[in-house]
Each structure stands twice: as structure tokens, then as C-alpha cells.
Amino acid sequence: MRYPGTICALTGTQYPLIQGGMAWVSDASLAAAVSMAGGLGVIAAGNAPPDWVERQVTELRAKTDKPFGLNVMLLSPYVAQVAELAADLHVPVVITGAGNPDAYVKRWKAAGCLVAPVVASRALAMLMERMGADFVIAEGCEAGGHIGELTSMVLWPDIARSVSIPVVAAGGVFDASGVAAAFCLGAKGVQVGTRFILAEECTAHEAYKERVLRAKDIDSKVTGRITGHPVRVLRSPLQRELATAEYGPDGAAAVEKLGEGSLMRAVLHGDKDRGSFMAGQCACMMDRIQPAEAIVRELFDAELIVRALSGASAMLEANE
């Protein structure tokens, strides 16, 4: 099945798929596996120093010559150095999150990088288009990690009709039906994060994967709204402590202090008490660990996508 009119022409990938940039999760091992499977694998810089990022890019390029992306977290203390490194390394796609990338876009474009900011509102998407972004990733609040307020069902079509550049749908996509829904709502591709935590090639701690596998529909919680940068995580001792601190004295400062290093503790060490297990709401519907290639194949199961799109078309025709 071909995907004309999608981001494939831009990214050079077989499928209109971007692997979500999850700090400490999205490393060279996972990104290379997704790129080799036909998607756009992504290394997440997160708060990591530039030398770690450079090692990951070098390792990925040793594994494959397929296109890949680098997610630059604009709140990182190393953002300026990582931004310059992305240009120096001629990273094919630079994805940005948690801020405005205006200070770096021209440098990236001059280096031949595609620029794709993650956005959570129409206004931000329109600003990114004016700034020169090649496409935007519209991330609904169902996603794991840093989130906005709008649901995917509202955000995706709102942004798709508000900008002329391609829109990639993120937040809640984990199977072929979700891919079909994204296409129906105007997206030209999808970004999938949480499901790739359960890829065999993902190097996250087994305790992290086990937490995702055991997640129930009531386990998804949002923390840190008081800081202005809310984060979706799975229920845990740390999450409950964060929820209490948020409404206490100096809530924002208390939340920031509790959260320092918590994602690293979860991903690298599997710390069940002090770790922050970031994952999207769709975690409750995942039940197995698979090779990245199998995940990509299932996401783009042609029969399921055609069936979903045909069903939507038939319903519309019946109502005409």
C-alpha cells in the first residue's frame, strides 16, 4: 500500500510514521529499528548533554542509512549546544518540543534539516508555519509526557484546516484504526510513542515496560499543571506525592524538585518508588512486547486501514 499525499515524500520513509521522541527511551537502538522498519526513528535529546546526543546519532548511522530525526527539548539546559549539533551533523529531521524554536530554525534550515515542531494549539501551529516549519506534529492531551489541554479529536482537524503545511497526528495512536482515524481527521502522518516503549529494541528498564503492560484505564494521571508544563504519567508512589505537593505551599517549586531526574530513574533504573513512568492513555490497551518491525507492520495493516476508511465513507454516503 502506498501513501500518496502524506509526509513520506518529505521524510523519505516508507510509511508516514514518526516514532515519538521520549527522553531516555528514544535512543539509537530504538530509532534505528524503527527507521529500518520503514518509519522515521527518532533520538530524543531530552536533558542529555551534547556528547550523549552525538554518540547516539553516530551509533544510529552505523546501524542504518535510513532517514531519522532528533527531538530537541527546548527546556533543556543544553538546548543551544544540541541545536547547533543538530545542524553540524545535518540531522535529516529536527523535531522540537516544549517551547518556541525560533532562535534555531534558520540555522537548521540552512543545514538542510527538515523542521517539525510539536504543537498543542492552533495559534502555535500557525506561528510555526510562518516561521518556516516543514510540517507540524499536533499532539493531543492523550499523549504521554508533556501535554497540552486539547484532545486529539479536536486538535487534529482544527490544526489541519488552519495551516497549509502537513500535519502529523500524535496523542493516542497505537493501532491501525487510530492511523485511519488520523487520516480521516486531516493528518498526513502519525506519531506513535507509547507503543514503542514495548519494542524489543527499546532499551528502557524491564520494570518500565512491565508498568506499561500492567496499566489500566484509570492509571493515567496528569501531574504538574501548576508549573505550566503538565506531564502525563502512570500512577505510582511518586505521582501521588506530586499530586499532593502541587496543592501545597510553593506547589510549583515542590513539584519541580520532586520531578528532577525522575524520568531517568524510571527508564534507566526501573525505580518503582521515585521514578516517573511517562506513558499515554493508550497504555491500557497494550499487552505484548514485539519487534519494532512488527509494531510498524500492525500500525499500517492495509486491510484494517482500508476497512476503517471504507466504513467511514459508507456511513457518510448513507447519510447523504
N, C-alpha and C positions, 0 to 999 in steps of 0.2 A: 504494500500500500504506500503510495506517495502522498506527500503533504504539501501540495502547491499552495502558495499564499501564506505560508507560515514562516516562522523565523529560520527555518532550515537554510533558506537561500542566504541569509545574513551570517549565520553561525557556521555554516559548512558541515552541519551534523546530519545524520540520517533521520533522526526523529526530532520533532520540535519540543525537546525536553531539556530542562536545566536542572541539575542536581543542586538542591539548596545548600547555601554556604553556612554550615553550622560550626561555630567555633570549637576547635579541638577535636571535632568529629570529622569534618571535611578536610582530610589530609590527602597526600599524594596517592596513597593506596586506594582509597575510595574513589577519588576523582579520576584516576587513570582507568579504573574498572568501568566507570560509567561512560567515559569517553570512548573506550574500546567497544562498549556495547551499543554505541550509536547516539548517545546523548551528549550533553555538554557537562563534563565533570567540572567541579568547582573546588578549589582550595580556599578555605576560609582563613583570612589573616587574623580575624578577631583582635585580641590584645597581644598577640605574639610579636616578638621583636623581628626586625627585618631579616636577620640571618636565618631564623627559623623558616620564614616565608621563602627566602631564596633557596634553601635546601629542599623544600617541598616542591617548588617549581622545577628544580634540576632533577629531582627524583622522578617526577611525573614525566618529564621529557625523555628520560632514559627508558621509560616503560612504553611510551607511545608517541606517535607524531600526530595524533588526532587533536582537534581543537579542544580548548579548555578555558576555564575562566578563573579569575581571582576575585574573591569577595573582600572588599576593603571596608572595614568598620570605621566610620568617620569619628567615633567617640574614642578610638584607641589613642593612647599616649604616643604611639609610634606612627600615627597616620601620615604625617608628612614624608617620613622616610619610606614607608611602604608604598605610598602613592608614586614617589619618584622611582622606586624599584620596579613597580609595575610597568612604567614607561621604559625604563632601561632594558628590561627583559622582554619587551614587546609582547606582553601578555595578550592573547587574542581578544578576550572579553574581560572588561573590568566591571564588576557589579558592586554597587555601593549601597550601604545601609546606615541607618541611624544618623541622618544629617543631610546637609546640602553639600554636594561635591564641586560646587562652582570653582573653587580655588585650583582644582586639578584637571578639569575636563579638557581644557585646551592642550595641556601637556600630553594627556593620554591620546587625544585625537591626533596630535602631531606625530606620535609614536606609532600610529596605525592601529590603536586599540579601539574596539567597539566599547561603547559606554552604556551601561544598563542600570540605572538606579532603581532600588526597591522603593515603592511609594505606597502610601496608605490613604491618599486623598486625591480628589480631582485637581485641586489647586496645585499640589506638589507635582502631579504628573504633567500638567500644562507648563509649569515652570521648567521642569526637566527637558521638555520638548524644545522650549525656547533656548535653553542652554546648550542644545546640540546633542542630546542623548539619542542613541540609535534605536533603542526601544526601552520600555519601562516594564517593571515587574510589579503588578498590582497585588499586594499581599493582604488578604482578609484576616480578620482577627482570630480565625480558627487555627492559624499557624502557631508553631512553637517559637519560643524565644521572644525577641522584641516584636511588639504588635501595635497596630492602630486600633481604632474603635469600630470601623465598619465591617460588616460581614462580607464574605466573598460574593454572595448572591447579589448584593447591592453594588459593591465596589467594582467588580469586573466590568459589568456593562456600562456603568457610569463613566469609567475612565476610557473604555473602548470607544464611546461615542464623543469623547471630549478631546481626543488627540488624534493626530494623523499618523503617528509612528506606531509600530506594532506593540501590542500589549500582551504580556505573558501573565497567565493566571497563577496565583500562588495562594496557599491557605486552604487546607482541607482536601487537596487532590492526593489520592493514594491508589486509585484503580482506573480501569478503562472507562467506567461510567463517569468518573469525575473528569477525565480528559474530554469526553464527549460533551459534558455539561459546559466546560470551559469554552470549547469551540462554539457551542450554541449561544453563549453569552458574549461573543465577540472577540475572544482571545485568539492569538496566533501561535500560542505555545503554552506550556505549563512548566511550573517549577515544583519539584517534589523534594521535600526534605525528610520528614519523619520516617517515611518508609525505608529510606536508605540507611537509617541507623541499624536496621536489621539485615543489611547486606553482609555476606560472608567476608567481603573485603574491608568492611568498616572495622577500624582498629579500636573503637570505643570499648571500654571495660565490659566484661560479660555481665556485671551487675547492672550496668546501664541498659543493656539490651534486654535483660530479664525484666527490668522495671517497665520497659515499653511493652513487652509481651504480656505482662500481667495487668496492664492498665485497663480500668473500667471507664464507662462513660462519665462517671461522677468524679474521676480522678484529676481532670484537667482544671487547673486553677490559674488565675492571673494575679501576679504579685507586683508591687512597686508602682502602682498608679500614682501615688503621692510624689514620686520622683519626676514624673512627666515622661518616663520611659518604661511603660508596663511590659512585663515579661510573662509569657505563658509557660508554666511548668507542670509537672506531675506532682500530686500530693506526696508530701514527705515531712519528716520532722523539721527540716529547715524551712519548708514552705509554711508550715503552721507558725513557726517562730516569726517569719517575715510578716505574716498576716496580723499577728498580734502587735509587732513593733510599728507597723505602718500607722496605726491609730493611737500610738502612744506619744509621749513628749519627743520633740525633734524626730518625728517619724521618718522624714526623708533621709536624714543623716544615719539613723539607725538601720534603715533598710540597705543603704549603700554599704555600710560597714559589714553587715551580715552577708551581703552578696559577694564581697570581694573574694575572688578565687574559687567561688562555689561551683562554677561550671567545670573548671579544670578538675576539681576534686571528684566530681561525678564521672566525668568522661574518662579521665586517666587512671583514677584510683578506685572508682566504684564506691565512694564514701556514701553510705546509705543515710547517715545522720546529718552530715554537714555539706552534702553535695546538692547541687541544683540540677534536677533532671528535666531539662527543657525538651518538650515534645508537643506536637499539635494535638488537637482534639481527636483526630483520626486514629491516634494510637490505640484506642479501644477496639478498633476493627482489624488489628494486625495480629496474626497468630503464628508466624513462622519466620525463620531466618533462611535467606536464599542468596544465591549468587547475584551480583548486580545485573548480570545479563538477563537472568530470569525475571527480575523485577521490571526491567525495561520492556521485555517482551510482553509481560502481562499488562503493563500500563498501556501499551499500544497494540493490544489484541484487536486486530482489524475486524473480526466478526462481531465482537462486543461493541466496538465503537460504531460500526455501521448499523447494528441493530438499535443502539440507543438513538442515533441521529435519525434513523428511519422512523422510529416510534414517535419522535418529536414532530417530524414532518407530517406523518399520518394524522396526528392529533390536530395539527394546525389546519390541514386540508379538510378534515371532518367538521371543523368549526367555521369554515368559510361560507 
